[in-house]
Amino acid sequence: MDNDQAVQAYVAKQTEHTEKERALEAAQSRQLQATVASTALQKLGLALVSLRSVHVRTGLGGRMALALEAPIAGEPLQATVLRGGDIVRVEAPGGCGKANGAGEDKEAALRGAVVSVRGNRLVASPGSGDEEVPRAWRGRCTVRKLANDTTYRRTLHALREVSQSPPPLLGVRLAVDNLVERPAWSCARWAARRRASCAAKASASASASA
């Protein structure tokens, strides 16, 4: 296998693994959204239930910036894994995110990203910029964490770049077998020959002394 073939084989294997992992995470997220209630997801840190809508303003790029606070004023948010950059769905409490997945009202839910999570406030940027806060929320909403494939897309893009123009010494950096030509002898074999040579010299020296 020459260098180019080895690179393509490595990229193909990593691409396959990345695609499988992305599909698995998306499937697990869909299953959670369809079968687990928001209150149960909140205990897992994957949702925040019945948050109060404090204010709505226009953020970067004309997108909606929605500030949400804990259900009881002054109290901190529940423990959560939500962080800036996470993809979320903002919906009416007990609305479209029912555990049985039935009766979903897509107009009462917006998909977007978390901007920040601090103390008792979460700021999200749901929608594409021209939506309004659904009336069904009535000043309160639930935030659910969704699968985020940003890292996977970046990884796949990097793999495509490597496939098209492999950088020098790629075999050394990625430890791909046969990517860099190696001598027929190994380090262990060289060490064994070295020891044998030293032993032979020592034996010859001892014989001469005798």
Phi, psi and omega in degrees: 000123180279178185301312183297318179296321179295318178298313181297322179294318179296313181297319180297319180294315180294323178296317179299314180296319180295317179297319180295318181294320178297316180295322180294316180296320179295319180294318178296320179296316179297320180295318178298316182296327185274335189242346185245133180291157181300321180296324178289322178295327179296323178294333178273356181083011184259005179202159173230123190258143172055044177288150178272132176279110184276307177201160179234131178220173178269124182260203181298140179069015180078009181278155178291135173245110187254118179265124181237143180233169182303154182306323179253125184304134177091344180273151179285163176292155173298154176302132185212156176269357182295133179222166178303133180099345179292146176273131184224164171241128179254126187218169176291141179303125179069016183268253189286348181264044180290149183297327181275355177075005183268154176067033183288128179252096185295335180287342181264012181226143177234142179253138181192205183233152176281132177271313180200155175226113183218124175056248182255014185230138172238130177249125180238158178236077182276159177080177182261354177126336182252003179278163174241160178296123181300140179295334182297341181289325180053043176083356179226151181205165178244139180248125180243137178280131178249170177294140180242112184261015182300314181297321180294318180295321178294320179297315180296322178297317179296321179295322177296320178297318179296320181296323183281324181216082181299131178287162178299151177059028180298325180297322179290318185287325182261355179057047179272127179297138176070005180286325176246130182297135180242154176293158183296331181265150181260170178298321180296318179294321179297317180297320179296317179295322180296316179296319179296320179295317178296320179296320180294320179294321179294320179295317180294323179293321179294320178295319180295323180292325180289000000 
